[in-house]
Amino acid sequence: MKIIVSKSDFQNLGTDLLVLPLRSVELKNEGEKVLSAFGIDGEVLSDFKAEAGEAVVLYGGSRDFSASRVVLLGTGEGKKLEDWRKAAVALGSKAVELKSEKVAVDCSGVEALASAMGQSVATLAATLVEGCYFGSYRFDRLKSDKLDKKSQAGKSKKIAELILVVPSEVIVEAEKGAADGKVVGSCKKMARDLVNLPGNYLNADDIAKAAEESGKKYGYDVKVFHKKEIESLGMGGLLAVNKGSDHPPTFTVLEYKPKGKSKSVVALVGKGVTFDSGGISIKPSENMGEMKSDMSGAASVLGAVEAAARLKLPLHVIGLIPATDNMPSGTAQQPGDVITTYSGITVEVGNTDAEGRLILADALTYGKEKYQPDVIVDVATLTGACIVALGYSVAGLFSNNDTLADEIFQAGEQSGEKVWRMPLWDLYDEQIKSDIADVSNTGGRGAGSVTAAKFLEKFIDGHTRWAHIDIAGPSFTPKGGGKVNGGTGFGVGLLVELLKKWS
């Protein structure tokens, strides 16, 4: 998507779609005046309330404007960034629905809007661009169109060019924001593409290759450890989960270093289970295909590291991605097995479907030992229990540091990728005690997301600024759960916002 920030008149743009964002108060007081300037009859306002995300399409405006269609885009009261984001996503979706390739948005009131929200013009520009990326996303790369010869002609077109028309005095700030929004929007799109690929198109080696391609393109280092190297390292957790697979595991380390002095060292760890059958403790067959999304944490970490490199943030960022699928076979690990992790800690495997924490355990210890980071954040589709607790819109947050937890919460509010802090009290340790090993990988039905976090905590070697984010709910929209099903890229925006705050 080409992004243009312009101060030129609408008459000279020649767009497919002209977008007029309107606040509810603006609609009430100046609606007819705004519309008349574009040759639109004010009577249409009786069918438009300017609610956040509301989009009404009008046809046949003034001849002075080349756009054949105009969209009235509601931004609610115009006091919350979330309403502006909702409007941006709705715009992206509507543009695809209308097959509009060139879209122009009237941002003449962006200064007043930013002031009312307590945000910057750059933030609003970034949010608009990122939202359009999100709303216009469609995953159709595996469709052949062989069954419907007419489908190619009727296939949804993506936005090729998005134009933000702003006042001349804020054009520089808007350009900066739009550029940042493009980076985050495209990195989130990349993450969504990876999550939406089925297991027969994406295995552990494919994740490693995607990281290598990104690193080569955007100038950061990528080191891939293959099975023999993983065995040499003694990563017993990753190797145990991989035992039932026909595909070897990978452990990918992404490292971005700024040209100047870095302000801090941040380690991001992402769970990369490319397909999770549950192993010997096999999952129910219904909706098991959605388990292709069990590598969403890995995709989010890859997207965040790429974004940090493209934004040239003054941080040393390390991404750690342990990857494998989890399959049942004659060689698969069994319930009751005891494994030795990279840390030397032994684990009794109570359930082979609690596999994500086993591969994260190795990566967490490795990251702490090799890089001594100031902060460790892991992101994982770890437990169904977290979905029961928080639903499909909010991620669970666990941390051993109150300041870090608050920083992540605030980043979630700003990015729109919300998190809610869950307890990490020591009393939950009782549930994961083992009679024959140091710890068990399961703690029973109650507090499943908490005991999973308590398990991970044992592998950070006493690090005092660690957070675990369980994205099982918001990382993937189930079939029928929204206009666009599948991977959401949740985590990319949250992590980038956090990194920017630390910059």
C-alpha positions in Angstrom: 0.0 0.0 0.0 1.4 3.4 -1.0 0.9 6.0 1.6 0.8 9.7 0.6 0.4 12.7 3.0 -0.8 15.7 1.0 -1.9 19.3 1.5 -3.3 19.6 -2.1 -7.0 20.2 -2.8 -9.3 17.3 -3.3 -10.2 18.4 -6.7 -6.8 17.4 -8.0 -6.5 14.0 -6.4 -8.6 11.8 -8.7 -9.6 9.2 -6.2 -11.9 6.2 -6.3 -13.2 7.0 -2.8 -13.4 10.2 -0.8 -13.6 9.7 2.9 -15.0 12.4 5.3 -14.5 11.5 9.0 -17.1 13.2 11.2 -17.5 13.4 15.0 -21.0 13.3 16.4 -20.7 16.8 17.8 -19.4 18.0 14.4 -22.3 16.2 12.6 -24.8 18.0 14.8 -23.4 21.5 14.5 -21.7 21.6 11.2 -22.7 18.5 9.3 -24.7 20.3 6.5 -21.9 22.8 6.0 -19.3 20.2 5.7 -21.3 18.2 3.2 -22.3 21.2 1.1 -18.7 22.0 0.5 -18.5 18.7 -1.2 -21.7 19.1 -3.1 -23.6 16.6 -0.9 -27.2 17.1 0.1 -27.5 17.5 3.9 -30.6 15.3 4.0 -28.4 12.2 4.1 -27.5 13.1 7.7 -30.8 11.7 8.8 -29.4 8.2 8.1 -26.0 8.8 9.6 -25.2 9.1 13.3 -21.4 9.3 13.2 -21.0 6.4 15.6 -17.4 5.1 15.8 -16.8 2.8 12.9 -20.1 3.7 11.1 -19.5 4.1 7.4 -22.2 5.3 4.9 -21.5 5.3 1.2 -22.9 8.2 -0.9 -22.9 8.3 -4.7 -22.8 11.2 -7.1 -21.4 14.2 -5.3 -20.3 17.5 -6.8 -18.7 17.4 -10.2 -15.8 19.4 -8.8 -14.6 16.2 -7.2 -13.6 13.2 -9.3 -14.5 10.6 -6.7 -17.7 8.8 -7.7 -18.2 7.7 -4.1 -18.0 9.4 -0.8 -17.9 7.7 2.6 -19.1 9.4 5.7 -17.0 7.9 8.4 -18.1 8.1 12.0 -15.5 8.7 14.7 -17.9 8.8 17.7 -17.4 11.7 20.1 -13.9 12.1 18.9 -12.4 11.9 22.4 -10.9 8.4 22.4 -8.1 7.0 20.3 -10.0 3.7 20.3 -12.9 5.3 18.3 -10.5 6.7 15.7 -8.9 3.2 15.4 -12.3 1.6 15.0 -13.1 4.1 12.2 -9.8 3.4 10.5 -10.4 -0.4 10.5 -14.0 0.1 9.2 -12.6 2.3 6.4 -10.1 -0.3 5.3 -12.8 -3.0 5.2 -15.3 -0.7 3.3 -12.7 0.2 0.7 -12.0 -3.5 0.0 -15.8 -4.2 -0.1 -16.1 -1.4 -2.7 -13.0 -2.5 -4.6 -11.6 1.0 -4.2 -7.8 1.1 -5.0 -7.2 4.8 -4.5 -8.6 6.3 -1.3 -8.3 9.9 0.0 -9.2 10.8 3.6 -10.1 14.4 4.6 -7.9 15.0 7.7 -8.3 18.8 7.7 -9.6 18.6 11.3 -6.8 16.3 12.6 -5.3 19.0 14.9 -8.5 19.6 16.8 -9.2 15.9 16.9 -5.7 15.2 18.3 -6.2 17.9 20.9 -9.5 16.5 22.0 -8.0 13.1 22.4 -4.9 14.2 24.2 -2.8 12.6 21.4 -0.4 13.9 18.8 -1.2 14.4 15.1 1.5 11.8 14.4 -0.3 9.2 16.5 -3.6 9.8 14.7 -1.9 9.5 11.3 -0.2 6.3 12.4 -3.4 4.8 13.8 -5.3 5.7 10.6 -2.8 4.0 8.4 -2.4 0.9 10.6 -6.1 0.6 10.9 -6.5 0.7 7.1 -4.0 -2.1 6.8 -5.9 -4.1 9.3 -9.3 -3.6 7.9 -8.3 -4.2 4.3 -6.5 -7.4 5.1 -7.7 -10.6 3.3 -5.8 -13.9 3.1 -6.4 -15.3 -0.3 -3.0 -16.6 -1.5 -4.2 -20.2 -1.5 -7.2 -19.6 -3.6 -6.9 -20.8 -7.2 -10.1 -19.4 -8.6 -10.4 -22.6 -10.7 -13.9 -23.3 -9.5 -15.4 -19.9 -10.5 -14.1 -18.4 -13.7 -15.8 -15.1 -12.8 -14.2 -14.9 -9.4 -11.0 -13.2 -10.7 -13.1 -10.3 -12.0 -15.0 -10.1 -8.8 -12.1 -10.6 -6.5 -11.6 -8.1 -3.7 -9.0 -5.4 -4.6 -6.7 -4.2 -2.0 -6.0 -0.5 -1.3 -3.2 0.5 -3.6 -2.9 4.1 -2.6 -4.0 5.8 0.6 -3.9 9.6 0.7 -4.1 11.6 3.9 -5.0 15.3 3.1 -3.9 17.4 6.1 -3.3 21.1 6.8 0.1 22.3 5.6 1.3 23.3 9.2 1.1 19.6 10.4 2.3 17.8 7.2 5.7 16.9 8.6 4.3 15.4 11.8 1.6 13.6 9.8 4.2 12.2 7.4 6.2 10.8 10.4 3.1 9.2 11.9 2.0 7.7 8.6 5.4 6.2 8.0 5.4 4.6 11.4 1.8 3.3 10.8 2.9 1.8 7.6 5.7 -0.1 9.3 3.5 -1.5 12.1 0.6 -2.2 9.7 2.8 -4.1 7.3 4.6 -6.0 10.0 1.2 -7.0 11.5 0.1 -8.1 8.0 3.2 -10.3 7.7 2.5 -11.9 11.1 -1.1 -12.6 10.0 0.0 -14.2 6.8 2.2 -16.6 8.8 -0.5 -17.5 11.3 -3.0 -18.1 8.5 -0.8 -20.6 6.6 -1.9 -24.2 7.4 0.5 -26.7 8.8 1.3 -28.3 5.4 2.6 -24.9 4.3 4.4 -23.8 7.4 6.7 -25.9 9.5 9.6 -25.0 11.9 12.1 -24.5 9.0 9.7 -22.2 7.2 9.5 -19.9 10.3 13.3 -19.8 10.3 13.4 -18.9 6.6 10.8 -16.2 7.1 13.0 -14.7 9.8 16.1 -15.0 7.6 14.4 -13.2 4.7 13.2 -10.4 7.0 16.7 -10.0 8.6 18.4 -9.8 5.2 15.9 -7.3 3.9 15.9 -5.0 6.9 19.4 -5.3 8.2 19.4 -7.4 11.4 21.1 -10.6 12.3 19.4 -14.0 12.3 20.9 -17.2 13.5 19.1 -20.5 13.1 19.9 -23.6 15.2 18.9 -26.8 13.6 18.3 -30.2 15.3 21.9 -31.3 15.8 22.8 -27.9 17.3 19.6 -28.0 19.5 20.7 -31.4 20.7 24.2 -30.1 21.4 22.7 -27.2 23.4 20.6 -29.7 25.4 17.3 -28.1 24.8 15.3 -31.0 26.2 11.9 -29.2 26.2 12.0 -28.4 22.5 13.4 -31.8 21.6 10.7 -33.6 23.6 7.8 -31.9 21.9 9.4 -32.5 18.5 9.8 -36.3 19.1 6.5 -37.2 17.4 7.2 -35.0 14.3 8.4 -35.8 10.8 9.8 -32.3 10.7 12.9 -31.3 12.6 12.7 -28.4 15.1 14.4 -25.0 14.8 15.5 -22.4 17.3 15.8 -19.0 15.7 17.6 -16.0 17.3 16.9 -12.6 15.8 19.1 -9.8 16.9 18.7 -6.1 16.1 21.3 -3.6 17.3 21.0 0.1 16.7 23.9 2.0 15.1 24.4 4.1 18.2 24.4 3.3 21.8 21.4 1.2 22.8 19.2 2.4 25.8 18.5 -1.2 26.9 18.6 -4.8 26.0 15.2 -6.4 25.4 14.5 -10.1 24.9 11.3 -11.2 23.2 10.4 -14.9 23.2 7.7 -16.3 21.0 6.0 -19.7 21.0 6.3 -21.3 17.6 4.2 -24.5 17.6 3.3 -24.6 13.9 0.5 -27.1 14.5 -0.7 -28.5 17.8 -2.6 -31.8 17.7 -2.0 -32.2 21.5 0.4 -35.0 20.9 -0.5 -38.3 22.7 -2.9 -36.2 24.8 -4.7 -35.5 21.6 -7.1 -32.6 21.3 -10.8 -33.1 20.2 -11.1 -33.1 16.4 -13.6 -30.3 16.2 -11.9 -27.1 15.1 -8.5 -28.6 15.5 -7.5 -27.0 12.2 -7.4 -23.7 14.1 -4.3 -25.0 15.9 -2.2 -23.8 12.9 -2.4 -20.6 14.9 -0.3 -22.0 17.8 2.7 -20.2 16.4 1.1 -16.7 16.8 3.6 -15.7 19.5 6.5 -16.5 17.1 4.9 -14.4 14.4 4.3 -11.5 16.7 8.0 -11.6 17.9 9.2 -11.7 14.3 6.9 -8.8 13.4 8.1 -6.7 16.4 11.8 -7.3 15.8 11.3 -6.4 12.1 9.4 -3.2 13.1 12.2 -2.2 15.6 14.7 -2.5 12.8 12.7 -0.6 10.3 11.9 2.2 12.8 15.6 2.3 13.9 14.7 2.2 17.6 17.7 2.8 19.9 17.3 -0.5 21.6 19.1 -3.8 21.4 16.3 -6.3 20.7 16.6 -10.0 20.7 13.9 -12.3 19.4 14.0 -16.0 20.4 11.7 -18.4 18.5 11.7 -22.1 19.4 9.6 -23.9 16.7 8.2 -27.4 16.1 4.8 -29.0 15.6 3.3 -31.3 18.2 2.2 -34.6 16.8 1.2 -38.1 18.1 3.3 -41.0 16.8 5.2 -44.0 17.9 8.1 -41.8 18.8 6.2 -39.0 20.5 6.8 -38.1 24.1 4.3 -39.8 26.5 2.4 -38.5 29.6 4.5 -39.4 32.6 7.9 -38.9 30.8 10.5 -36.9 32.6 12.6 -34.6 30.5 15.7 -32.4 31.3 15.4 -28.8 30.0 18.3 -26.5 28.8 18.4 -25.1 32.3 19.0 -28.5 33.9 15.6 -28.4 35.6 13.7 -31.7 35.2 10.0 -31.7 34.2 7.4 -34.4 34.6 5.1 -34.3 31.5 1.6 -34.6 32.9 0.0 -33.8 29.6 1.7 -33.6 26.2 -0.8 -30.9 25.2 0.9 -28.6 27.6 3.8 -28.4 25.1 4.2 -24.6 24.6 5.6 -24.1 28.0 8.2 -26.8 27.4 9.7 -25.1 24.3 9.5 -21.6 25.9 11.3 -22.9 29.0 14.4 -23.6 26.9 14.2 -20.3 25.1 13.7 -18.2 28.3 16.7 -19.8 30.0 18.9 -19.4 26.9 17.9 -15.7 26.4 18.7 -14.9 30.1 22.0 -16.7 30.0 23.4 -15.5 26.7 22.2 -11.9 26.6 21.6 -10.8 30.2 18.7 -8.6 29.0 17.2 -5.8 31.0 13.7 -7.1 30.2 12.3 -10.4 29.1 8.8 -10.6 27.6 7.4 -13.9 26.2 4.3 -14.0 24.0 2.4 -17.3 23.5 -0.9 -18.9 22.7 -0.4 -20.8 25.9 -3.8 -21.8 27.5 -7.4 -22.2 26.6 -8.0 -21.3 30.3 -7.0 -17.7 29.5 -9.8 -17.6 26.9 -12.2 -18.8 29.5 -11.0 -16.0 31.8 -10.8 -13.1 29.4 -12.5 -14.0 26.2 -11.2 -13.5 22.6 -10.4 -9.8 22.8 -8.0 -9.4 25.7 -4.6 -11.1 26.5 -3.6 -12.3 29.9 -0.6 -10.5 31.5 1.6 -12.1 34.1 4.7 -10.3 35.5 7.0 -10.4 38.5 7.5 -6.6 38.2 4.8 -4.0 38.9 6.4 -1.3 36.9 6.8 -3.5 33.8 3.2 -4.8 34.2 1.9 -1.2 34.2 4.1 -0.3 31.2 2.7 -3.2 29.2 -0.9 -2.4 30.3 -0.5 1.2 29.1 1.1 0.0 25.8 -2.0 -2.1 25.3 -4.3 0.8 25.9 -2.4 2.9 23.4 -2.0 0.2 20.7 -5.5 -1.2 21.1 -4.1 -4.6 21.9 -5.4 -4.8 25.4 -4.0 -6.9 28.3 -5.3 -7.6 31.8 -3.0 -8.5 34.6 -3.5 -11.9 36.3 -2.0 -13.1 39.7 1.3 -14.8 39.9 1.3 -15.7 43.6 3.5 -18.3 45.1 0.6 -20.3 46.4 0.0 -21.6 42.9 3.4 -23.4 43.0 1.7 -26.1 44.9 -0.3 -27.1 41.8 2.7 -27.8 39.7 4.8 -29.8 42.2 6.0 -33.2 41.0 6.8 -36.3 43.1 9.5 -37.5 40.7 10.9 -34.4 39.0 11.6 -30.8 39.8 8.3 -29.6 38.4 5.2 -30.8 36.5 4.1 -29.2 33.3 0.4 -29.3 34.4 -1.4 -28.1 37.5 -4.9 -29.4 37.1 -8.0 -27.7 35.7 -8.2 -24.8 38.1 -6.2 -21.6 37.3 -4.7 -23.2 34.2 -3.3 -19.9 32.8 -1.8 -19.0 36.1 -0.1 -22.3 36.7 1.3 -22.2 33.2 2.8 -18.8 34.0 4.2 -20.1 37.2 5.9 -22.9 35.3 7.6 -20.4 32.9 8.7 -18.3 35.9 11.0 -21.2 37.0 13.1 -20.8 33.8 14.0 -17.2 34.0 16.8 -17.8 36.5 15.7 -15.1 39.0 15.3 -12.3 36.4 13.4 -9.5 38.0 11.8 -7.8 34.9 9.9 -10.6 33.2 6.5 -10.7 31.7 4.4 -13.5 30.1 1.6 -12.5 27.8 -1.0 -15.2 27.0 -2.5 -14.3 23.6 -4.6 -17.5 23.1 -7.8 -15.5 22.8 -7.0 -12.4 20.7 -4.5 -14.0 18.4 -7.0 -15.8 16.2 -10.6 -15.0 15.3 -12.5 -18.3 15.0 -14.7 -19.1 12.0 -17.9 -17.0 12.3 -16.3 -14.8 14.9 -15.9 -11.8 12.7 -15.9 -10.4 9.2 -12.4 -11.7 8.6 -11.5 -14.9 10.3 -8.1 -16.1 11.2 -4.9 -14.6 12.5 -5.1 -11.0 13.9 -1.4 -10.3 14.4 -2.1 -9.4 18.0 1.1 -8.7 19.9 3.0 -6.8 17.1 1.3 -3.5 17.9 1.6 -4.1 21.7 5.3 -4.9 21.6 6.2 -2.1 19.2 4.4 0.4 21.4 6.3 -0.9 24.4 9.6 -0.7 22.6 8.8 2.8 21.4 8.1 3.9 25.0 11.5 2.5 26.1 13.1 4.4 23.3 
